[in-house]
Amino acid sequence: MPTCPLCASPDSRLFHRDARRDYYRCGNCRLAFVPPEQHLSPEQEKAVYDQHENHPDDPGYRRFLARLFVPLRSRLTPGARGLDFGAGPGPTLSLMFEEAGHPMAIYDPFYAPDPAVLERRYDFVTATEVVEHLFEPGRELERLAAMLPEGGWLGLMTKRMTDEAAFARWHYILDPTHVCFFSEASFEWLAQRLGMSVEFPAADVALLQQRSVR
């Protein structure tokens, strides 16, 4: 059985298979995931992302991002500095925070691959529709949390797995770039691992707050 990419536990089981991929569920952190040998290559991944049509001037896209933006902004101090991790080909959430008075940096491995921004510290870090794409979510999320001071926020947006029985009919698994599927239990495990608290202001939003200096 493959090792869980979030918690590194060997306690996983195959619970679904379709024509393209296998899906395992971790018995420890409850993450569902696709094994590494069935991941797309970087070139195949980018070809999918290049088809996305997300624009900063699209009101519908801004309403979508507001599900994370609104609850996170209400918890920030004035002028808090942030990083939008996985900003994509049309960075928009960073612009929304900048319009609200928060200086922002962006990072994306395909569209804004500046490693220098990952060496800095921020008051908050956002990742919208990102964690489901991560091949190594445990390592990546630990790195993001380490950028935060005490009281800093990690804002994540991803569809949460709620019903294992309905997984086979879930539209979220149809995207070939989606390889990790978080449940509320997965985020609770993650928060405990990182020494953070977690709350769920929306069905697809998790806000984690740093409780102690790392």
Stockholm file with secondary structure:
# STOCKHOLM 1.0

chainA/1-214         MPTCPLCASPDSRLFHRDARRDYYRCGNCRLAFVPPEQHLSPEQEKAVYDQHENHPDDPGYRRFLARLFVPLRSRLTPGARGLDFGAGPGPTLSLMFEEAGHPMAIYDPFYAPDPAVLERRYDFVTATEVVEHLFEPGRELERLAAMLPEGGWLGLMTKRMTDEAAFARWHYILDPTHVCFFSEASFEWLAQRLGMSVEFPAADVALLQQRSVR
#=GR chainA/1-214 SS CCCCTTTCCSCEEEEEECSSCEEEEETTTCCEECCGGGSCCHHHHHHHHTTCCCCTTCHHHHHHHHHHHHHHHTTSCTTCCEEEETCCSSCCHHHHHHHTTCCEEEEBTTTBCCGGGGGSCCSEEEEESCGGGCSSHHHHHHHHHTTCCTTCEEEEECCCCCCGGGGGGCGGGGSTTCCEECCHHHHHHHHHHHTEEEEEEETTEEEEEECSCC
#=GC SS_cons         CCCCTTTCCSCEEEEEECSSCEEEEETTTCCEECCGGGSCCHHHHHHHHTTCCCCTTCHHHHHHHHHHHHHHHTTSCTTCCEEEETCCSSCCHHHHHHHTTCCEEEEBTTTBCCGGGGGSCCSEEEEESCGGGCSSHHHHHHHHHTTCCTTCEEEEECCCCCCGGGGGGCGGGGSTTCCEECCHHHHHHHHHHHTEEEEEEETTEEEEEECSCC
//
